[in-house]
């Protein structure tokens, strides 16, 4: 279709003038990174907590940069920020339910939009982002940083150079014990538990799915066709809360819709499959799995290792050290 943004480009913008919406934990981290990048100007910052806005303003001044305008008049004050005529990009790191409203307002007022993950979690909202981006001819980007970790980029380079042969299967996931985060009393605990109460499924797929999708050429020659998804019953959050708050506490007796483990099988049009996991309610070390299987070999993360037929020792894994020397992705060689 002529309106698609798959090949859409805009001329380079220098400097890039940014307005931030949501500067809690992740938003503040993004601001700190942008303050280190040349060619970036932070023009405005919005948050419902006035003290957070003031903190970002102080950071900018301490970095020797102009003080950005602050917006903190309530939930919808980002609309005033988007109305400014000196912003190129609106970057949102709000709680999830605000990602779509902020991005839509940004694009409707002529700005490019960037959002923390997940960008959206309903079909209607996904289509709203796509259709608004196509109509406004503005980028709408989900900032999935895990696509750019060094092992994932090495794996992608091995795939592109053909060392793994034709890739036909991948496993990925988000396995992160977030029980303490959800019930800490601050930060994400102010909103994230509501998703565990109301929603069941894979609530956070893209940390694992993004990197393996690149290896499978998703939307670059292949695409997702259909999926089957199922969850175990919910136990972990109730058990954790009974121990932390007591068995009679409201948290321990709350009904949580989110199953402890969700497993999804995704089939692509070209006959490839992805197994995708989600678990934020169990005691376990962090993992995104990242297994990529091809006709000539396999790459794994957690632990980092690779096996390539005819190159690796027979029936034995190799560590990645020598592969970084020979095949490190150009992005990581800079």
C-alpha positions in Angstrom: 0.0 0.0 0.0 1.3 3.5 -0.9 0.5 4.8 2.6 2.7 2.3 4.5 5.5 3.6 6.6 7.8 0.5 6.1 10.1 2.5 3.9 9.2 5.9 5.2 12.1 8.3 5.9 12.3 12.0 6.8 15.3 14.2 6.3 17.8 14.3 9.1 16.8 16.6 12.0 19.6 18.5 13.6 19.2 19.3 16.4 16.4 16.9 17.5 14.1 18.9 19.8 12.4 16.6 22.4 9.5 16.8 24.7 9.4 14.2 27.5 6.1 12.9 28.9 6.5 10.8 32.1 9.8 11.1 33.9 9.7 8.5 36.7 12.2 5.7 36.8 12.6 4.9 33.1 11.8 8.4 31.9 14.5 9.8 34.1 17.0 7.2 32.8 16.2 8.2 29.2 16.7 11.9 30.0 20.1 11.1 31.5 21.1 9.3 28.3 19.9 12.1 26.1 21.8 14.7 28.1 25.0 12.9 26.9 24.1 13.0 23.2 25.1 15.8 21.0 22.4 17.2 18.7 19.6 16.8 21.2 17.7 19.6 22.9 15.2 18.9 25.6 12.6 21.6 25.2 9.8 20.5 27.5 9.0 17.9 30.2 5.6 16.7 31.5 4.7 14.7 34.5 1.8 14.7 36.9 4.3 14.9 39.8 5.6 18.5 39.8 8.8 17.5 41.7 9.8 15.1 39.0 9.5 17.9 36.4 11.6 20.1 38.6 14.3 17.4 38.9 14.6 17.1 35.1 14.8 20.9 34.8 17.6 21.0 37.3 19.5 18.2 35.5 19.3 20.1 32.2 20.6 23.3 33.9 23.4 21.4 35.6 24.4 20.0 32.2 24.8 23.6 31.0 21.6 23.4 28.9 18.6 25.7 28.8 15.8 25.0 31.3 13.0 23.0 29.6 9.4 24.2 30.1 7.5 22.2 32.6 4.0 20.8 32.4 2.3 19.3 35.5 -1.3 20.4 35.5 -2.8 16.9 35.5 -3.2 13.7 33.5 -3.8 15.4 30.1 -1.3 18.3 30.3 0.8 16.5 27.7 -1.7 18.0 25.2 -0.3 21.5 25.9 3.2 20.2 25.5 2.3 18.7 22.1 0.9 22.0 20.9 4.3 23.6 21.0 5.9 24.5 17.7 9.5 23.9 18.8 9.3 20.1 19.3 10.2 17.4 16.7 9.8 14.3 18.9 7.6 13.5 21.9 9.0 10.7 24.0 6.7 9.0 26.5 7.6 6.7 29.4 4.3 6.9 31.3 2.4 4.0 32.8 1.2 1.7 29.9 -2.3 3.0 29.6 -1.1 6.5 28.6 1.3 5.4 25.8 -1.3 5.4 23.1 -3.0 8.8 24.0 0.4 10.5 24.2 1.6 9.1 20.9 -1.7 9.9 19.1 -1.7 13.5 20.3 2.0 13.9 19.3 1.4 12.7 15.7 -1.9 14.7 15.3 0.0 17.8 16.2 2.8 17.1 13.7 5.4 15.5 16.0 7.2 12.2 15.7 6.4 9.8 18.6 8.5 7.4 20.6 7.2 5.3 23.4 8.4 2.9 26.1 7.2 -0.7 25.7 4.6 -1.9 25.3 3.3 0.6 22.7 -0.3 -0.7 23.0 -2.2 -3.7 24.3 -5.4 -3.8 22.4 -6.0 -4.4 18.6 -7.9 -1.1 18.3 -5.1 0.9 19.8 -2.5 -0.8 17.6 -4.5 0.1 14.5 -5.0 3.7 15.9 -1.2 4.1 16.1 -0.6 2.7 12.6 -3.4 4.7 10.9 -2.5 7.9 12.6 1.2 7.5 11.7 0.2 6.8 8.1 -2.2 9.8 7.9 0.2 12.2 9.6 3.3 10.9 7.9 5.1 10.8 11.2 7.2 8.1 12.8 5.8 6.2 15.8 8.5 4.1 17.3 8.4 1.6 20.2 11.8 1.9 21.9 12.6 -1.8 22.3 16.2 -1.6 23.6 16.7 -5.3 23.9 17.0 -5.6 20.1 20.4 -3.9 20.5 22.1 -5.9 23.3 25.4 -7.1 22.2 24.7 -10.9 22.1 21.4 -10.3 20.2 23.2 -8.2 17.7 25.9 -10.8 17.3 23.3 -13.4 16.7 21.6 -11.2 14.1 24.9 -10.7 12.3 25.6 -14.5 12.3 22.1 -15.0 10.8 22.7 -12.3 8.1 26.0 -13.8 7.1 24.4 -17.3 6.8 26.4 -19.0 9.5 23.3 -20.5 11.1 21.8 -21.5 7.8 18.1 -20.9 7.3 16.5 -19.9 10.6 13.2 -21.8 11.2 12.6 -21.7 14.9 13.2 -19.3 17.9 12.4 -19.2 21.5 12.2 -16.0 23.5 10.6 -14.6 26.6 10.4 -12.2 29.5 11.2 -14.1 32.7 11.6 -11.5 35.4 10.7 -11.9 39.1 8.7 -8.6 39.5 6.9 -9.6 42.7 8.9 -7.1 44.8 8.5 -4.4 42.2 4.7 -4.9 42.0 4.3 -4.5 45.8 7.1 -2.1 46.8 4.7 0.8 47.5 6.5 3.1 45.1 7.2 3.5 41.4 5.6 0.9 39.1 3.7 -0.6 42.1 1.4 2.3 41.8 0.0 1.0 38.6 1.5 -2.2 37.4 -0.4 -4.6 39.7 -3.7 -3.5 38.1 -2.6 -5.2 34.9 -2.0 -8.4 36.9 -5.5 -8.1 38.4 -7.4 -7.4 35.2 -5.4 -9.1 32.4 -4.2 -12.6 31.5 -1.7 -13.4 28.8 1.7 -12.3 27.8 1.7 -8.7 29.1 5.3 -7.8 28.1 6.3 -9.7 24.9 8.6 -7.5 23.0 11.8 -7.7 25.1 12.1 -11.3 23.9 10.1 -11.2 20.7 11.8 -8.2 19.1 15.3 -9.6 18.8 14.3 -13.0 17.4 11.8 -11.3 15.0 14.8 -9.5 13.4 16.5 -12.9 12.9 13.3 -14.3 11.3 12.9 -11.3 8.9 9.5 -10.5 10.4 7.9 -7.7 8.2 11.0 -7.9 6.0 9.9 -11.0 4.0 7.9 -12.9 6.5 5.1 -12.0 9.0 3.2 -13.5 11.9 0.3 -15.6 10.7 -1.5 -17.0 13.8 -0.8 -17.9 17.4 -2.0 -20.2 20.2 -1.6 -18.9 23.8 -2.3 -20.3 27.2 -1.5 -19.5 30.8 -1.1 -21.5 34.0 -3.2 -20.7 36.9 -2.3 -17.8 39.2 -0.5 -18.7 42.4 2.7 -16.7 42.8 1.4 -13.3 43.6 -1.0 -14.6 46.3 1.8 -16.7 47.9 4.2 -13.7 47.9 1.7 -11.3 49.3 0.7 -13.8 52.1 4.3 -14.0 53.1 5.0 -10.2 52.8 1.7 -8.7 54.1 0.1 -11.7 55.9 -2.4 -14.3 54.8 -5.4 -12.0 55.8 -4.1 -9.0 53.8 -6.1 -7.6 50.9 -3.1 -8.2 48.6 -2.9 -11.9 49.6 -6.7 -12.4 49.0 -6.9 -10.4 45.7 -7.9 -12.4 42.7 -5.2 -12.0 40.0 -6.2 -12.8 36.4 -2.6 -13.1 35.2 -1.4 -16.7 35.1 2.0 -17.3 36.5 3.4 -18.6 33.2 2.1 -17.8 29.8 3.3 -19.7 26.7 2.5 -18.6 23.2 3.3 -20.5 19.9 3.5 -18.2 16.9 3.4 -19.5 13.3 4.7 -17.3 10.4 3.5 -17.2 6.9 6.7 -18.9 5.7 6.3 -21.8 8.1 8.6 -20.8 10.9 7.7 -20.9 14.6 8.4 -19.0 17.8 7.8 -20.1 21.3 7.3 -17.1 23.6 7.2 -17.1 27.4 6.1 -14.7 30.1 6.6 -15.0 33.8 6.9 -12.2 36.3 5.3 -14.0 39.3 7.8 -16.8 40.1 11.1 -16.9 42.0 13.7 -17.2 39.3 16.8 -15.4 37.9 16.2 -13.0 35.0 16.2 -14.4 31.4 14.9 -13.5 28.0 16.0 -17.0 26.6 16.9 -15.9 23.1 17.3 -19.2 21.2 17.7 -19.0 17.4 17.8 -22.4 15.5 18.9 -22.6 11.9 19.7 -25.5 9.5 23.4 -25.1 10.2 23.5 -24.2 13.9 22.0 -22.7 17.0 22.6 -19.5 19.1 21.6 -19.2 22.7 21.6 -16.6 25.4 21.2 -17.3 29.1 23.8 -18.7 29.0 25.7 -17.2 26.0 26.8 -19.9 23.6 26.7 -21.0 20.0 27.0 -24.2 18.0 27.7 -24.2 14.2 28.0 -27.4 12.3 31.3 -27.9 10.7 32.9 -25.1 12.7 32.3 -25.8 16.3 33.7 -28.9 18.1 31.6 -31.9 17.4 28.4 -31.9 19.6 29.9 -29.2 21.9 29.0 -25.6 22.6 31.3 -22.7 22.1 31.5 -19.5 24.1 31.1 -16.2 22.2 34.5 -14.6 22.7 36.0 -15.6 19.3 32.8 -14.8 17.6 32.8 -11.2 19.0 36.3 -10.8 17.5 35.2 -12.0 14.0 31.5 -11.2 13.8 30.7 -8.5 16.3 27.8 -6.4 14.8 29.0 -3.1 13.3 26.8 -1.1 15.7 28.9 -2.5 18.6 32.2 -1.9 16.8 31.8 1.8 16.8 
